[in-house]
Amino acid sequence: MPPRRQRPRESPALVAFGRQMRRLREAKDVKQETIAHLTKVSGPQVSRIESGKKRATRSFVVAVDDYLEAGGSLVSLWEDLNKDGHPVPIWFDWPQIEADAVMLICWQHSVIPGLAQTPAYALALLRGNQEAADARISRQAILTGDKDSNPPIVVFLLDEHVLHNLVGTPETMRAQLEHLLELSLLPNVTVQVVLSSGEHEGVLGAFVVATMEDRSEIAYIETAVRGITTDNPADLSSLARTLFELRSRALSQEMSRELIRKVIEER
């Protein structure tokens, strides 16, 4: 068996951007703490951006470019690295974005979202790939936070079809739905079911919108080929309209729980 390719820990684009930002900052004799105060992010986050370990949001880059009087050069570099001839920027690290977010709104029309899956459900969905399933389940630690961080607000918007779409065995599905009910009792988690009747833009695809500490947003959009990450204002505006429509069609949290309980009883 050939050795598995290892994903690089840092993307070349991230490193390139971070180095240029550091050069511009040091040329102006500006401290990292000043940038942190200006952009309302933590000092360690600024350090991670400059070392190529964290992706900067566009709003962050605009603020830094203006403060350092870079004449738009930093913004241009950020935009060039995002384009790079590809629809998917290589320097988005979604698991890290997910972990850093203060709010996540997840829409799913076919399966339970990864953050809400049980190990058995994830394993069935990933066709027995234990390593991938373990990695997915490990991300769920953000739902409860730890002593150093508060958990994000998480909203799961699920099409009614998700509750009936059999993944794995009936026992797997029953345990999954019971787990979904348990998650809905967490103070920072909301589960709402969107009734399947009628047409709406949500049928076009699943997505997650992450709101960061600086109030900027980044979205992860699922496709048949791969996930697309974007913080393009036009994309975010389109997703915001879709979310508005979905929320208007969604049952309340309590009504959603009742529907989930009813589906469990029918299994």
C-alpha positions as CSV (number, residue, x, y, z in Angstrom):
1,M,0.0,0.0,0.0
2,P,1.5,3.4,-1.0
3,P,2.1,5.8,1.8
4,R,-0.8,8.3,2.3
5,R,-0.1,11.8,1.3
6,Q,0.1,14.2,4.3
7,R,-1.7,17.5,4.0
8,P,0.7,20.4,4.7
9,R,0.2,22.1,8.1
10,E,0.5,25.5,6.5
11,S,-0.6,26.7,3.1
12,P,2.0,28.7,1.0
13,A,-0.6,31.4,0.5
14,L,-1.2,31.8,4.2
15,V,2.6,32.1,4.8
16,A,3.1,34.5,1.9
17,F,0.3,36.8,3.2
18,G,1.5,36.6,6.8
19,R,5.1,37.5,5.8
20,Q,4.0,40.5,3.8
21,M,1.8,41.8,6.6
22,R,4.6,41.5,9.1
23,R,7.0,43.4,6.8
24,L,4.5,46.2,6.4
25,R,3.8,46.3,10.1
26,E,7.4,46.3,11.2
27,A,8.2,49.0,8.6
28,K,5.8,51.3,10.4
29,D,7.1,50.2,13.8
30,V,3.6,49.0,14.8
31,K,3.2,46.3,17.5
32,Q,1.1,43.2,17.1
33,E,-0.9,44.4,20.1
34,T,-1.8,47.6,18.3
35,I,-3.2,45.5,15.4
36,A,-5.1,43.3,17.8
37,H,-6.7,46.3,19.5
38,L,-7.5,47.9,16.1
39,T,-9.2,44.8,14.6
40,K,-10.7,43.6,17.9
41,V,-9.0,40.1,17.7
42,S,-6.7,38.6,20.2
43,G,-2.9,39.1,20.1
44,P,-2.3,35.4,19.6
45,Q,-4.6,35.4,16.6
46,V,-2.6,38.3,15.0
47,S,0.6,36.3,15.6
48,R,-1.0,33.2,14.0
49,I,-2.0,35.2,10.9
50,E,1.6,36.5,10.5
51,S,3.1,33.1,11.0
52,G,0.8,31.6,8.3
53,K,-1.2,29.4,10.7
54,K,-4.5,31.3,10.5
55,R,-6.4,32.9,7.7
56,A,-7.3,36.5,7.9
57,T,-10.8,37.7,7.1
58,R,-11.3,40.4,4.5
59,S,-12.5,43.0,7.0
60,F,-9.4,42.4,9.1
61,V,-7.2,42.9,6.0
62,V,-9.0,46.1,5.1
63,A,-8.5,47.6,8.5
64,V,-4.8,46.7,8.7
65,D,-4.1,47.9,5.2
66,D,-5.7,51.3,6.1
67,Y,-3.9,51.6,9.4
68,L,-0.5,50.7,7.9
69,E,-1.2,53.1,5.0
70,A,-0.4,50.2,2.6
71,G,-2.3,51.9,-0.2
72,G,-4.4,48.8,-0.9
73,S,-1.4,46.5,-1.5
74,L,-2.3,44.2,1.4
75,V,-5.9,43.9,0.2
76,S,-4.8,43.3,-3.3
77,L,-2.5,40.4,-2.2
78,W,-5.4,38.9,-0.1
79,E,-7.7,39.1,-3.1
80,D,-5.1,37.6,-5.5
81,L,-4.4,34.7,-3.1
82,N,-8.1,34.1,-2.9
83,K,-8.6,34.0,-6.6
84,D,-5.5,32.2,-7.8
85,G,-7.5,30.9,-10.8
86,H,-9.6,28.6,-8.6
87,P,-13.2,28.8,-7.3
88,V,-12.0,27.4,-4.0
89,P,-9.3,29.3,-2.1
90,I,-6.6,26.8,-0.9
91,W,-5.9,28.7,2.3
92,F,-9.3,28.4,4.0
93,D,-8.9,26.1,6.9
94,W,-12.6,25.3,7.7
95,P,-12.1,23.2,10.8
96,Q,-10.1,26.0,12.3
97,I,-12.7,28.6,11.3
98,E,-15.4,26.4,12.8
99,A,-13.5,26.2,16.0
100,D,-12.9,29.9,16.2
101,A,-16.5,30.9,15.3
102,V,-18.8,32.5,17.9
103,M,-21.9,31.4,15.9
104,L,-22.6,28.7,13.4
105,I,-25.8,28.4,11.4
106,C,-26.0,25.0,9.6
107,W,-28.5,24.2,6.9
108,Q,-28.9,20.6,5.8
109,H,-31.5,19.1,3.4
110,S,-30.4,15.5,3.2
111,V,-28.4,14.3,6.2
112,I,-27.7,15.2,9.8
113,P,-24.9,17.9,10.0
114,G,-21.4,16.6,11.0
115,L,-21.4,18.5,14.2
116,A,-24.6,16.6,15.3
117,Q,-23.8,13.1,14.1
118,T,-23.3,10.1,16.3
119,P,-20.2,7.9,15.7
120,A,-22.3,5.1,14.1
121,Y,-24.2,7.5,11.8
122,A,-20.9,9.2,10.7
123,L,-19.3,5.8,10.1
124,A,-22.2,4.7,7.9
125,L,-22.3,7.9,6.0
126,L,-18.5,7.7,5.4
127,R,-18.7,4.1,4.2
128,G,-16.7,2.6,7.0
129,N,-13.8,5.1,7.0
130,Q,-13.1,5.0,10.7
131,E,-10.3,7.7,10.6
132,A,-12.6,10.1,8.8
133,A,-15.5,9.4,11.2
134,D,-13.2,9.9,14.3
135,A,-12.0,13.2,12.9
136,R,-15.6,14.4,12.3
137,I,-16.7,13.4,15.8
138,S,-13.7,15.1,17.4
139,R,-14.8,18.4,15.9
140,Q,-17.9,18.2,18.1
141,A,-15.9,19.2,21.2
142,I,-16.7,22.8,20.3
143,L,-20.3,22.3,21.2
144,T,-19.6,22.3,24.9
145,G,-16.4,24.4,24.9
146,D,-13.7,24.1,27.6
147,K,-12.3,26.0,30.5
148,D,-10.5,28.4,28.2
149,S,-13.3,29.1,25.8
150,N,-17.1,29.5,25.6
151,P,-19.0,27.3,23.1
152,P,-20.4,29.0,20.0
153,I,-24.1,29.5,19.4
154,V,-25.1,26.8,17.0
155,V,-28.3,26.6,15.0
156,F,-29.1,23.4,13.1
157,L,-31.8,24.0,10.4
158,L,-32.9,20.6,9.1
159,D,-35.2,19.8,6.3
160,E,-37.9,17.4,7.4
161,H,-36.6,14.8,4.9
162,V,-33.4,14.5,7.0
163,L,-35.4,12.8,9.8
164,H,-36.7,10.1,7.5
165,N,-33.6,9.6,5.3
166,L,-32.2,6.2,6.4
167,V,-28.5,6.2,7.0
168,G,-27.1,2.9,8.3
169,T,-29.6,0.7,10.1
170,P,-32.9,1.7,11.7
171,E,-31.2,1.4,15.1
172,T,-28.5,3.8,13.9
173,M,-31.1,6.3,12.8
174,R,-33.1,6.0,16.1
175,A,-30.0,6.6,18.2
176,Q,-29.1,9.5,15.9
177,L,-32.5,11.2,16.3
178,E,-32.3,10.7,20.1
179,H,-28.9,12.3,20.1
180,L,-30.3,15.2,18.1
181,L,-32.9,15.7,20.9
182,E,-30.2,15.7,23.5
183,L,-28.2,18.3,21.7
184,S,-31.3,20.5,21.4
185,L,-31.3,20.8,25.2
186,L,-27.9,22.4,25.3
187,P,-28.2,26.1,26.1
188,N,-26.2,27.2,23.1
189,V,-27.8,24.8,20.6
190,T,-31.0,25.3,18.6
191,V,-32.5,22.6,16.4
192,Q,-35.3,23.6,14.1
193,V,-37.0,21.5,11.4
194,V,-38.0,23.1,8.1
195,L,-41.1,21.5,6.7
196,S,-40.5,19.9,3.2
197,S,-43.6,21.4,1.6
198,G,-43.2,24.1,-1.1
199,E,-40.2,25.3,-3.0
200,H,-37.3,27.4,-1.5
201,E,-33.7,28.1,-2.4
202,G,-32.5,25.8,0.4
203,V,-33.0,22.8,-1.8
204,L,-30.1,23.9,-3.9
205,G,-27.5,22.8,-1.4
206,A,-26.4,22.5,2.2
207,F,-24.2,25.2,3.9
208,V,-22.8,26.6,7.1
209,V,-22.3,30.3,7.9
210,A,-19.8,31.0,10.6
211,T,-19.7,34.4,12.4
212,M,-16.3,35.2,13.8
213,E,-15.4,37.2,16.9
214,D,-14.9,40.4,14.8
215,R,-18.5,39.9,13.4
216,S,-17.1,38.9,10.0
217,E,-18.7,35.9,8.3
218,I,-17.3,32.9,6.3
219,A,-19.4,30.3,4.7
220,Y,-18.9,26.6,3.8
221,I,-21.0,25.4,0.9
222,E,-21.3,21.8,0.1
223,T,-21.1,20.6,-3.5
224,A,-21.0,17.1,-5.1
225,V,-17.2,17.5,-5.7
226,R,-16.0,19.3,-2.6
227,G,-16.8,22.0,-0.1
228,I,-16.4,25.6,-1.1
229,T,-15.4,28.2,1.5
230,T,-16.1,31.9,0.8
231,D,-16.4,35.3,2.5
232,N,-17.4,37.0,-0.7
233,P,-20.0,39.7,0.2
234,A,-22.3,38.7,-2.7
235,D,-22.2,35.0,-1.7
236,L,-22.9,35.9,2.0
237,S,-25.8,38.1,1.0
238,S,-27.3,35.3,-1.1
239,L,-27.0,32.9,1.8
240,A,-28.5,35.4,4.2
241,R,-31.6,35.6,2.0
242,T,-31.9,31.9,1.9
243,L,-31.5,31.6,5.7
244,F,-34.2,34.3,6.2
245,E,-36.6,32.2,4.1
246,L,-35.7,29.0,5.8
247,R,-36.1,30.4,9.3
248,S,-39.6,31.7,8.3
249,R,-40.5,28.2,7.3
250,A,-39.0,26.5,10.3
251,L,-40.9,25.0,13.2
252,S,-40.1,26.4,16.7
253,Q,-37.6,24.5,18.7
254,E,-40.2,22.8,20.9
255,M,-42.4,21.9,17.9
256,S,-39.3,20.5,16.2
257,R,-38.6,18.3,19.2
258,E,-42.1,17.0,19.1
259,L,-41.8,16.1,15.4
260,I,-38.4,14.4,16.1
261,R,-40.0,12.4,18.9
262,K,-42.9,11.4,16.6
263,V,-40.4,10.1,14.0
264,I,-38.5,8.1,16.7
265,E,-41.8,6.5,17.8
266,E,-42.6,5.5,14.2
267,R,-39.3,3.7,13.8
